[in-house]
């Protein structure tokens, strides 16, 4: 009797899991279609843009780059040198040292001839104490804040308090922005005064040649772990965020590169310090603020301004990163749960929010559950080949299809990997990632789901190699 | 045998059959995408190689023509039928790098082919129309001005903006009026960007801008843009118009733009009207007043600037400190040496860390 009941239950679970995968497929497929449409139009539009002309315009709004740093000694100098060469009219850099335990501050002082100075805070977001303010004698655009350790969000808030320009760019201190990245990412703010935030694309620098803070030769990394992440980033940005941008329901702007209207972020209270997903949380809060106060606004994604970032090279560090991302996602979605299926929040509440709750947040649970029931059905001799085909077809086929879409979108759009060999590799990686790596990612995300109850919002530990050792051409 | 069992199963379970079918469609679609990406790459590489080779030939000949080593006909003889638009794109890139006589020669080289661009103005895609406008205005000088001015009415705001920017770059006052008339079409654009575009026409545009600023029938945003453009042009003749706007308007943004203009072009005798806004509830207005008083204020305003140091808004205090620094107000040094909560700001100004 109980055995029969368990079997029946297994059948029901199988149907639920399959239905979930069907919905997931359809969701990704629709996002991909929107992304394709949006990207094609964007690329055509780029041809009408004379970037030099825009750069020469006095009407481009001033920007402050807020670069929070914690133990960034190996990369901070090269990153800041790269930022100082950005092609943009009016910008300053606020490098915020979050009480690093290594020699970050000393290296900055030595490399940029910093001197202690004063600067009036214009915001009053509560943060840990700012211990010192420095300005570079050799590069007057560069300011350094040294503060007590308080986490990334606290560090960004400290920078925000000292920001004087109408726009600020939240980024990682170890990212390399392309020379024209600021001009490109600011375009939405110029073309549509309602724009309150815009995100750029993050690409992986591992494997590329970096010379004087600029990526000069783009190639795929030789190691498998970073390679897999290149594909994941393409999928997340080109297929995912581009699609959501087209649907006017952008919910995530990467903390590694996003530009925001300072006044609105200050009004919203700055970055939340009690979550590890402060970047997504801020965007969701901006949506809420603008909708609730009836402020006309848009939040978008721009696919061509690139921030190059170093990705984890080992599974251990990668696992920690994914764990954090999942926790950040859950914390944000839970905090703003009132938006779920709430027509007051328009497409964000009715479309993007449910998508992220049911198809992103719950995916590790459902997929793991699917594998468990699959295994149980097999052990109980209940596994039919037809179900096995349907299950694997949907779960594996989905992964491959989605990755191919991202690769195709990259070809339609930007072709940043010029070697044909790299294209073949990406296609191959799109297939093999489904056997082992994807399940591992699910496990990390599942672990993040469990860990969400363990509070802790310190910086994610990342073993940096610096840009130097990897600058040898791989070709 | 297994196929038969599968077939029977799916006949009995149409739900699974549907899933499998969807699955197949999805996998075939994914494969098609991968093949498409590969074919796209092969095609793009081939096209890029072809154009690179062609442009290398054009480039060496273009340099010869520009340095008057060869007549233009030698370059034109290299342009095959069907390559004309590509050749114009190539010249566009050249044109952006050159000035003076060489720049004019580029226009001459483009002249025989520009009529081929005209049909593109009727293209369905707004991006293609915008690109055509860009080509015509960059390489076609005044010959195509009529078509470009007409494009200000194009249903696509992108095309209208490209036309407006192209016209502004011609630096001719004739185009100021049509651009101003169409400014409402760019309502979404950032006002400072529009102002910069108008100012790029040059001082000849100032009368039209003054008129727009003075005219209350224009919407406040257009008047703000006009004020910002006049500020960029440092148009001293607009001081009286700005003074009058200050008395008349209650629009916050227009007030801010007008005060910013007065900070650049205002006169001492206008400070009375400016001081009236010291009590504005908007901190951005008060901060702009500080900037104006720093530039054109009288000794009477020294005390006002010191008082502003206690303003609840840090922005007002910042502008007041800047104003004191600019007007060499000795009170700034006293504040820096005092135990005032914002003494650090005064020190920041005096050590050159501000502004």
Interface residues (C-beta under 8 A of the other chain):
Chain A: X15 X18 X22 X25 X29 X41 X44 X45 X47 X48 X50 X52 X53 X57 X58 X59 X60 X61 X117 X118 X119 X120 X121 X122 X135 X164 X189 X190 X191 X192 X193 X194 X384 X385 X386 X387 X389 X390 X393 X394 X397 X398 X400 X401 X404 X405 X407 X408 X410 X411 X412 X415 X420 X423 X427 X430
Chain B: X2 X5 X6 X9 X10 X13 X15 X16 X19 X20 X22 X23 X24 X26 X27 X29 X30 X31 X33 X34 X36 X37 X38 X40 X41 X42 X44 X45 X96 X125 X127 X128 X130 X131 X134 X158 X161 X162 X165 X169 X188 X189 X190 X191 X192 X193 X194 X195 X196 X197 X199 X200 X232 X314 X315 X317 X318 X321 X342 X344 X345 X347 X348 X351 X353 X354
